[in-house]
Amino acid sequence: MTDTQNALVWISGASSGIGAALAACVPWAGARVIDISRRGAPGLEHLEADLADPASWEAVAVSFAQELAAFAGDRVVFVHAAGTIDPVGFAAEVESDAYQRNVLLNAASPQVLGQAFLAAASGRPGRRHLVLMTSGAANNVYRGWSSYGAAKAAVDRWVRTAGAEQNERGGVQVVAVAPGTVDTAMQRMIRETSADAFPQRQKFVDLHEGGELSDPVDVATRMWALLDAGLANGSVVDLRDLPG
Ligand SMILES: NC(=O)c1ccc[n+]([C@@H]2O[C@H](COP(=O)([O-])OP(=O)(O)OC[C@H]3O[C@@H](n4cnc5c(N)ncnc54)[C@H](OP(=O)(O)O)[C@@H]3O)[C@@H](O)[C@H]2O)c1
């Protein structure tokens, strides 16, 4: 650890979109940032993992345990930003393997990797944060997004429960953040799907054409600021409901 390396940050999905923006504007000088993704990102330490494959999860858990055991700094963070909207389409009509990967990445990996992070970080001194990504899709019916919406609803329940537990003992802050509609590859994919597969597609085309997508760096900056904003443990917040 260098003198200035006072923060250790894992970001899944830092190769694109919101995760990449989070990595680009980490607010702690000298922080060590580890990207967990398939592609990796220039200049970022990379833990290569296909998180839709449960066989990859153990290596992430080992990274949490080993790095935390050796870390003496003050701030530890895991933001699980990796996610996918693919395959977009009605549950009865999409390809089963892709559907299974969606469920494993979006619904199962937040719980399993979140639990692994808590196991490594609970009871340690210093500030510790677990941030999961949620979505308005947790609370609304979007035809064509059944597994995505179900996964985000699961994330919300998991965060509320694990946050209440950590409030009682463990001391890790657990929150879920819905970022709004953000200008990333995921939004591009939504616009590129057919209205047959995703009947509400036009809403997202209109948001894009109206210049109403949020900038990923603005979103990332606001997300980092939330960590010291005194949120109750187990909070599920939507950036669109917050000032600023
Ligand atoms: N954009 C929005 O409007 C919006 C709205 C609500 C919620 N969200 C949530 O915000 C998060 C980030 O979304 P985004 O818009 O930034 O998406 P994005 O630009 O498509 O980026 C997705 C990231 O997830 C990673 N990922 C996808 N599949 C993976 C796999 N199998 N294994 C490991 N990593 C994988 C990708 O890395 P590799 O391809 O390199 O593996 C990439 O870095 C997601 O959880 C999403 O649900 C986004």
The ligand as an SDF file (V2000), in Angstrom:
LIG
                    3D

 48 52  0  0  0  0  0  0  0  0999 V2000
  -28.1640    2.6120  -18.3450 N   0  0  0  0  0  0  0  0  0  0  0  0
  -29.3160    2.7430  -17.6970 C   0  0  0  0  0  0  0  0  0  0  0  0
  -30.2030    3.5400  -18.1220 O   0  0  0  0  0  0  0  0  0  0  0  0
  -29.5790    1.9720  -16.4420 C   0  0  0  0  0  0  0  0  0  0  0  0
  -30.7840    2.1820  -15.7840 C   0  0  0  0  0  0  0  0  0  0  0  0
  -31.0480    1.4680  -14.6170 C   0  0  0  0  0  0  0  0  0  0  0  0
  -30.1140    0.5840  -14.1070 C   0  0  0  0  0  0  0  0  0  0  0  0
  -28.9480    0.3920  -14.7830 N   0  0  0  0  0  0  0  0  0  0  0  0
  -27.9990   -0.5770  -14.2190 C   0  0  0  0  0  0  0  0  0  0  0  0
  -26.7000   -0.0260  -14.1530 O   0  0  0  0  0  0  0  0  0  0  0  0
  -25.7290   -1.0660  -14.3080 C   0  0  0  0  0  0  0  0  0  0  0  0
  -24.7370   -0.6660  -15.3860 C   0  0  0  0  0  0  0  0  0  0  0  0
  -25.4460   -0.5670  -16.6180 O   0  0  0  0  0  0  0  0  0  0  0  0
  -24.8420    0.2290  -17.8780 P   0  0  0  0  0  0  0  0  0  0  0  0
  -25.9720    0.9610  -18.4610 O   0  0  0  0  0  0  0  0  0  0  0  0
  -23.6010    0.9320  -17.4790 O   0  0  0  0  0  0  0  0  0  0  0  0
  -24.5290   -0.9960  -18.8430 O   0  0  0  0  0  0  0  0  0  0  0  0
  -23.3890   -1.2310  -19.9460 P   0  0  0  0  0  0  0  0  0  0  0  0
  -22.8040    0.0360  -20.4490 O   0  0  0  0  0  0  0  0  0  0  0  0
  -23.9990   -2.1850  -20.9100 O   0  0  0  0  0  0  0  0  0  0  0  0
  -22.2590   -1.9810  -19.1090 O   0  0  0  0  0  0  0  0  0  0  0  0
  -22.5070   -3.2390  -18.5640 C   0  0  0  0  0  0  0  0  0  0  0  0
  -21.2740   -3.6980  -17.8150 C   0  0  0  0  0  0  0  0  0  0  0  0
  -21.5840   -4.9740  -17.2460 O   0  0  0  0  0  0  0  0  0  0  0  0
  -20.5420   -5.8610  -17.5660 C   0  0  0  0  0  0  0  0  0  0  0  0
  -21.0610   -7.1970  -17.7810 N   0  0  0  0  0  0  0  0  0  0  0  0
  -22.1010   -7.5610  -18.5890 C   0  0  0  0  0  0  0  0  0  0  0  0
  -22.1910   -8.8920  -18.6220 N   0  0  0  0  0  0  0  0  0  0  0  0
  -21.1960   -9.3730  -17.8310 C   0  0  0  0  0  0  0  0  0  0  0  0
  -20.7650  -10.6750  -17.4840 C   0  0  0  0  0  0  0  0  0  0  0  0
  -21.3730  -11.7750  -17.9670 N   0  0  0  0  0  0  0  0  0  0  0  0
  -19.7160  -10.7990  -16.6550 N   0  0  0  0  0  0  0  0  0  0  0  0
  -19.0820   -9.7060  -16.1750 C   0  0  0  0  0  0  0  0  0  0  0  0
  -19.4410   -8.4520  -16.4550 N   0  0  0  0  0  0  0  0  0  0  0  0
  -20.4800   -8.3020  -17.2920 C   0  0  0  0  0  0  0  0  0  0  0  0
  -19.9270   -5.3620  -18.8610 C   0  0  0  0  0  0  0  0  0  0  0  0
  -18.5630   -5.7630  -18.9260 O   0  0  0  0  0  0  0  0  0  0  0  0
  -17.9780   -6.8480  -19.9730 P   0  0  0  0  0  0  0  0  0  0  0  0
  -18.8630   -6.8180  -21.1760 O   0  0  0  0  0  0  0  0  0  0  0  0
  -16.5910   -6.3710  -20.2040 O   0  0  0  0  0  0  0  0  0  0  0  0
  -18.0320   -8.1450  -19.2340 O   0  0  0  0  0  0  0  0  0  0  0  0
  -20.0510   -3.8540  -18.7040 C   0  0  0  0  0  0  0  0  0  0  0  0
  -18.9160   -3.3190  -18.0720 O   0  0  0  0  0  0  0  0  0  0  0  0
  -26.5120   -2.3400  -14.6070 C   0  0  0  0  0  0  0  0  0  0  0  0
  -26.6660   -3.0850  -13.4210 O   0  0  0  0  0  0  0  0  0  0  0  0
  -27.8570   -1.8280  -15.0640 C   0  0  0  0  0  0  0  0  0  0  0  0
  -28.8970   -2.7420  -14.8210 O   0  0  0  0  0  0  0  0  0  0  0  0
  -28.6590    1.0550  -15.9350 C   0  0  0  0  0  0  0  0  0  0  0  0
  1  2  1  0
  2  3  2  0
  2  4  1  0
  4  5  1  0
  4 48  2  0
  5  6  2  0
  6  7  1  0
  7  8  2  0
  8  9  1  0
  8 48  1  0
  9 10  1  0
  9 46  1  0
 10 11  1  0
 11 12  1  0
 11 44  1  0
 12 13  1  0
 13 14  1  0
 14 15  2  0
 14 16  1  0
 14 17  1  0
 17 18  1  0
 18 19  2  0
 18 20  1  0
 18 21  1  0
 21 22  1  0
 22 23  1  0
 23 24  1  0
 23 42  1  0
 24 25  1  0
 25 26  1  0
 25 36  1  0
 26 27  1  0
 26 35  1  0
 27 28  2  0
 28 29  1  0
 29 30  1  0
 29 35  2  0
 30 31  1  0
 30 32  2  0
 32 33  1  0
 33 34  2  0
 34 35  1  0
 36 37  1  0
 36 42  1  0
 37 38  1  0
 38 39  2  0
 38 40  1  0
 38 41  1  0
 42 43  1  0
 44 45  1  0
 44 46  1  0
 46 47  1  0
M  CHG  2   8   1  16  -1
M  END
$$$$
